[in-house]
Amino acid sequence: MPHTVETLRKRPEFLACARARRQGTKGMLVQARARGDDDPLIRVGFTCSKKVGNAVARNRAKRRLREVARLLLPENGKPGWDYVLIGSRGNTADRDFADLQQDFLYALRKLHG
């Protein structure tokens, strides 16, 4: 059953994920944490540093990450968890989209143990 996905917007939410578990793949880095509240919502945030490239490259990478999360998180994410997807230089924007999806599923399997 698909779950509701909401976007992280506040810096403290991103920082809390940064202190939690992480799993790197060729296409992205995924940080995840169980919030520990009773809210069944899945929350997700996206970020790309300037190392990824100029604004056009960063936005393209983030669009691809958003689409991967939109397609896969409702079915594969855990309720009550926060996820942050971080784009990587030269890989997120140029990697085949099917490979990017497989990277994300691999990261979720590793993070959820």
C-alpha positions as CSV (number, residue, x, y, z in Angstrom):
1,M,0.0,0.0,0.0
2,P,1.5,3.4,-1.0
3,H,2.2,5.9,1.7
4,T,2.0,9.7,1.7
5,V,5.3,11.4,0.9
6,E,6.0,15.0,2.1
7,T,9.0,17.2,1.4
8,L,11.5,18.3,4.0
9,R,11.9,22.1,4.0
10,K,13.6,23.2,7.2
11,R,17.4,23.1,7.9
12,P,17.1,21.2,11.2
13,E,15.3,18.4,9.5
14,F,18.1,18.0,7.0
15,L,20.7,18.2,9.8
16,A,18.9,15.5,11.8
17,C,19.2,13.2,8.7
18,A,22.8,14.1,8.3
19,R,23.5,12.7,11.7
20,A,21.7,9.4,10.9
21,R,22.4,6.4,8.7
22,R,23.7,6.9,5.2
23,Q,24.3,4.7,2.1
24,G,26.3,5.8,-0.9
25,T,25.7,4.5,-4.4
26,K,27.1,5.5,-7.8
27,G,24.2,7.9,-8.5
28,M,23.5,9.4,-5.1
29,L,24.0,9.4,-1.4
30,V,20.9,8.6,0.7
31,Q,20.6,9.6,4.3
32,A,17.8,8.1,6.4
33,R,16.5,8.2,9.9
34,A,13.5,6.9,11.8
35,R,11.8,9.9,13.4
36,G,10.5,8.0,16.4
37,D,7.1,9.7,16.3
38,D,3.7,8.2,15.6
39,D,3.3,10.1,12.3
40,P,3.0,7.6,9.4
41,L,4.2,10.2,6.9
42,I,7.3,9.5,4.8
43,R,9.4,12.7,4.4
44,V,12.0,13.3,1.8
45,G,14.5,16.1,1.0
46,F,16.8,16.8,-1.9
47,T,20.1,18.6,-2.1
48,C,23.1,19.1,-4.5
49,S,26.2,21.0,-3.6
50,K,28.0,23.3,-5.9
51,K,30.4,20.5,-6.7
52,V,27.7,19.0,-8.8
53,G,28.0,21.9,-11.2
54,N,26.4,25.2,-12.1
55,A,22.7,26.0,-11.3
56,V,21.5,24.2,-14.4
57,A,23.3,21.0,-13.6
58,R,22.2,21.1,-9.9
59,N,18.6,21.6,-10.9
60,R,18.7,18.8,-13.4
61,A,20.2,16.5,-10.8
62,K,17.5,17.5,-8.2
63,R,14.7,17.0,-10.8
64,R,15.9,13.5,-11.4
65,L,16.2,12.7,-7.7
66,R,12.7,14.0,-7.1
67,E,11.3,11.8,-9.9
68,V,13.1,8.7,-8.5
69,A,11.6,9.5,-5.0
70,R,8.2,10.1,-6.4
71,L,8.2,6.8,-8.2
72,L,9.8,4.6,-5.6
73,L,9.3,6.0,-2.1
74,P,5.6,5.5,-1.6
75,E,6.0,1.7,-2.1
76,N,9.5,1.2,-0.8
77,G,10.0,3.8,2.0
78,K,9.1,3.1,5.6
79,P,6.4,5.2,7.3
80,G,7.8,7.4,10.1
81,W,11.2,7.8,8.3
82,D,12.9,10.9,6.8
83,Y,15.1,10.5,3.7
84,V,17.6,13.0,2.1
85,L,18.8,12.3,-1.4
86,I,22.1,14.0,-2.3
87,G,23.2,14.3,-5.8
88,S,26.8,13.4,-6.8
89,R,29.1,15.1,-9.2
90,G,28.9,13.9,-12.8
91,N,26.7,10.9,-11.9
92,T,23.2,12.0,-10.9
93,A,22.5,14.1,-13.9
94,D,24.1,11.8,-16.5
95,R,23.4,8.3,-15.2
96,D,20.8,6.2,-17.0
97,F,17.4,6.7,-15.2
98,A,16.8,3.0,-14.7
99,D,20.3,2.7,-13.1
100,L,19.4,5.7,-10.8
101,Q,16.3,3.9,-9.7
102,Q,18.2,0.7,-9.0
103,D,20.8,2.7,-7.0
104,F,18.0,4.1,-4.8
105,L,16.3,0.7,-4.2
106,Y,19.8,-0.7,-3.3
107,A,20.3,2.2,-0.8
108,L,16.9,1.6,0.8
109,R,17.5,-2.1,1.2
110,K,20.9,-1.4,2.9
111,L,19.5,1.3,5.1
112,H,16.5,-0.7,6.3
113,G,18.8,-3.7,6.9
